[in-house]
Amino acid sequence: MTANPGLVDTHSHIYLSDFDDDRDEVVQRAQSALVQKILLPNIDRSTVDRLHETEAAYPNICHAMMGLHPCSVGAQFEQELQELLDLFSQRSYIAVGEIGIDLHWDTTYLEQQKKAFLHQVDFAHQNDLPIVIHSRKSIDLIIDLLEKKALPGLRGVFHCFGGDLMQAERIRELGFLMGIGGVATFKNSALPQVLCNVDPKYLILETDAPYLTPHPHRGKRNEPAYVSLVAAKLGEVLALGPDELAAVTSQNAEKLFFS
């Protein structure tokens, strides 16, 4: 491998109000931790302006995606979704995200979540863009939907992967990546036992800041600098040195989002 290329936080919400008091310092700490890029998935219409402003404030570091998060999908989601997708005609984004299905909080709008997800999958495929998938308690359902779609060339990542080895294998067979975050560092996590059997070329790093803070900061606000803690744990699990782990995960991120 080449020298350490730096780390990529492939999933971070530093545009949220949680960071309004110290966003500059957060980005500076990330850079000090060798984080070279911070990728920003959208949530819904209410976050678009903040997302754009944060990306503009930190050019070449922050890179925006656009999509409708499943937790923001309600009975009448179509107009909001179309407004978000219309933004792609005004400027470029690195991915369609964050999209998916969430069965943790509320299943009232499951059918609408499916429709919104599949519509955004089709849009991404038509525009040759990767997708960033939120799959909380819905990994098998989403894999089933993507397998049924069987869209050639469709690519993306299962953000915050926390599944088992069989699910990891199905994701690999789809040609998708798995986003690894703070959960891998939790003392009671079974994820390391899964990841030690996964080829590193299917893995990328993320924080999901301000959520899912890695050990030993669990319970506090997460931030992109902490992706280095995820990297350290993943390197330990895969028996890779820091430079090699950084190189392979960053190359995976570059290929997915920027090639």
C-alpha positions in Angstrom: 0.0 0.0 0.0 1.0 3.6 -0.4 1.5 6.0 2.4 -1.5 6.9 4.5 -3.8 8.9 2.2 -5.9 10.2 5.1 -9.3 9.1 6.3 -12.7 9.7 4.8 -15.8 10.1 7.0 -18.4 8.9 4.5 -21.4 9.8 6.5 -21.7 12.8 8.8 -24.4 15.4 9.6 -22.2 18.3 10.8 -24.7 20.7 9.2 -27.2 20.1 12.0 -27.7 22.5 14.9 -25.7 20.3 17.2 -22.6 21.8 15.7 -23.7 25.5 15.4 -21.5 26.6 18.3 -18.2 25.0 17.2 -18.4 23.8 13.6 -15.1 25.3 12.7 -13.4 23.6 15.6 -15.0 20.3 14.6 -13.7 20.5 11.1 -10.2 21.5 12.4 -10.1 18.6 14.8 -11.1 16.3 11.9 -8.2 17.6 9.8 -5.9 17.1 12.7 -7.1 13.5 12.9 -6.1 13.1 9.2 -9.7 13.2 8.0 -9.5 14.6 4.5 -13.1 14.4 3.4 -16.4 14.6 5.2 -19.4 13.4 3.2 -22.8 14.9 4.1 -26.1 13.0 3.5 -29.3 15.0 3.4 -32.3 14.3 5.6 -35.3 16.2 4.1 -36.4 19.6 2.8 -35.7 21.3 6.1 -32.0 20.4 6.0 -31.1 21.4 2.5 -30.0 25.0 3.2 -27.9 24.0 6.1 -26.3 21.2 4.1 -25.4 23.6 1.2 -24.1 26.2 3.5 -21.8 23.8 5.4 -20.5 22.4 2.1 -19.8 25.9 0.8 -18.0 26.8 4.1 -15.6 23.9 3.8 -14.8 23.4 0.1 -12.8 20.3 -0.8 -13.5 18.9 2.6 -17.3 18.6 2.8 -19.3 17.0 -0.1 -23.0 17.0 -0.3 -25.5 14.2 -1.2 -29.2 14.7 -1.7 -32.2 12.5 -0.9 -35.1 12.0 1.4 -34.5 10.1 4.7 -37.0 7.3 5.4 -37.9 8.8 8.8 -39.1 11.9 7.0 -41.4 9.9 4.7 -45.1 10.4 5.6 -48.5 9.8 4.0 -47.9 12.6 1.4 -44.2 12.4 0.6 -44.3 12.7 -3.2 -44.0 16.5 -3.5 -41.2 16.8 -1.1 -39.3 14.0 -2.7 -39.7 15.5 -6.2 -38.5 18.9 -4.9 -35.3 17.3 -3.6 -34.7 15.3 -6.8 -35.2 18.5 -8.8 -32.2 19.9 -7.1 -30.0 17.6 -9.2 -30.8 19.6 -12.2 -29.4 22.7 -10.6 -26.1 21.3 -9.3 -24.2 18.1 -8.8 -24.2 15.8 -5.8 -21.9 12.9 -5.0 -24.8 10.5 -4.3 -28.5 10.0 -3.7 -28.8 9.8 0.1 -29.7 9.2 2.7 -32.4 6.9 1.6 -33.8 3.6 2.7 -36.3 2.0 5.1 -36.5 2.4 8.9 -38.5 -0.2 10.9 -37.2 0.8 14.3 -39.4 3.9 15.2 -42.6 3.5 13.3 -43.9 1.2 10.6 -47.0 3.2 9.9 -45.7 4.4 6.5 -43.8 1.3 5.5 -45.4 1.2 2.0 -44.6 4.9 1.5 -41.0 4.3 2.6 -40.7 1.5 0.1 -42.1 3.7 -2.7 -39.8 6.6 -1.8 -36.8 4.3 -1.6 -37.4 2.6 -4.9 -38.1 5.8 -6.7 -34.8 7.2 -5.5 -33.0 4.0 -6.4 -34.3 4.3 -10.0 -33.3 8.0 -10.1 -29.8 7.1 -9.0 -29.5 4.3 -11.5 -30.7 6.6 -14.3 -28.2 9.2 -13.4 -25.3 6.9 -12.6 -25.0 7.9 -9.0 -24.4 5.8 -5.9 -27.0 5.4 -3.2 -26.5 5.7 0.6 -28.8 3.3 2.4 -30.4 3.7 5.8 -31.4 0.2 6.8 -32.3 0.2 10.5 -34.0 -3.2 11.2 -34.7 -3.5 7.5 -31.5 -5.0 6.0 -33.1 -8.1 4.6 -36.1 -6.2 3.2 -33.9 -3.8 1.4 -31.6 -6.5 0.0 -34.7 -8.3 -1.2 -35.9 -5.2 -3.0 -32.5 -4.5 -4.6 -32.1 -8.2 -5.7 -35.6 -8.0 -7.3 -34.7 -4.8 -9.0 -31.5 -6.3 -10.4 -30.3 -3.0 -11.9 -27.0 -3.4 -13.7 -24.3 -1.0 -12.4 -26.3 0.1 -9.4 -23.9 0.8 -6.5 -23.8 2.2 -3.1 -23.3 1.5 0.6 -25.3 0.1 3.5 -24.7 2.9 6.0 -24.2 1.9 9.6 -23.9 -1.7 8.8 -24.7 -3.9 11.8 -25.8 -7.1 10.2 -24.6 -10.7 10.3 -22.3 -12.6 8.0 -25.0 -13.9 5.7 -26.3 -10.3 5.2 -22.7 -9.1 4.6 -22.4 -11.8 1.9 -25.6 -10.8 0.2 -24.5 -7.1 0.2 -21.2 -8.2 -1.3 -23.0 -10.1 -4.0 -24.9 -7.0 -4.8 -21.6 -5.2 -5.3 -22.4 -2.8 -2.5 -20.2 -1.6 0.3 -20.7 -1.6 4.1 -20.3 1.6 6.1 -18.6 0.9 9.4 -19.0 3.3 12.3 -19.0 3.6 16.1 -21.0 0.4 16.7 -17.9 -1.6 15.8 -16.2 -0.2 18.9 -18.9 -0.9 21.4 -17.8 -3.4 24.1 -20.8 -5.6 23.6 -20.8 -5.4 19.8 -20.9 -8.6 17.7 -19.9 -6.7 14.6 -16.1 -7.4 14.9 -16.8 -11.2 14.7 -18.6 -10.5 11.4 -16.1 -8.0 9.9 -13.1 -10.3 10.4 -14.6 -12.4 7.7 -15.3 -9.6 5.3 -12.9 -8.5 2.5 -11.7 -5.0 3.3 -12.5 -3.9 -0.3 -16.2 -3.8 0.7 -15.7 -1.6 3.7 -15.7 2.2 4.2 -15.5 4.3 7.4 -18.2 6.7 8.8 -19.3 8.4 12.0 -23.0 9.3 11.5 -22.1 12.4 13.6 -23.6 13.5 15.9 -25.0 10.0 16.5 -23.4 6.6 17.4 -20.3 7.9 19.1 -17.5 5.3 19.3 -15.9 4.1 22.5 -14.5 5.7 24.7 -16.7 8.7 24.0 -20.0 6.8 23.8 -22.9 8.9 25.2 -21.4 12.2 24.0 -21.8 14.0 20.7 -20.0 12.3 17.8 -17.8 14.2 15.3 -15.8 13.4 12.2 -12.4 13.2 14.1 -13.7 10.1 15.9 -13.6 8.2 12.6 -10.0 7.6 13.6 -11.3 5.5 16.5 -13.4 3.4 14.1 -10.3 3.0 11.9 -8.2 1.8 14.8 -10.8 -0.8 15.8 -11.3 -2.0 12.2 -7.6 -2.2 11.7 -7.3 -4.4 14.8 -10.2 -6.6 13.6 -8.7 -7.1 10.1 -5.1 -7.2 11.3 -4.2 -4.3 9.1 -1.8 -1.5 10.1 -3.1 2.1 10.2 -1.6 3.1 6.9 -3.0 0.1 5.1 -6.4 0.4 6.7 -6.6 4.1 5.8 -5.5 3.4 2.3 -8.0 0.6 1.5 -11.0 2.3 3.0 -10.3 5.7 1.5 -9.7 4.1 -1.9 -13.0 2.4 -1.6 -14.7 5.7 -0.7 -13.0 7.5 -3.6 -14.1 4.8 -6.1 -17.7 4.8 -4.9 -18.3 8.5 -4.6 -15.8 10.3 -6.8 -14.9 8.1 -9.8 
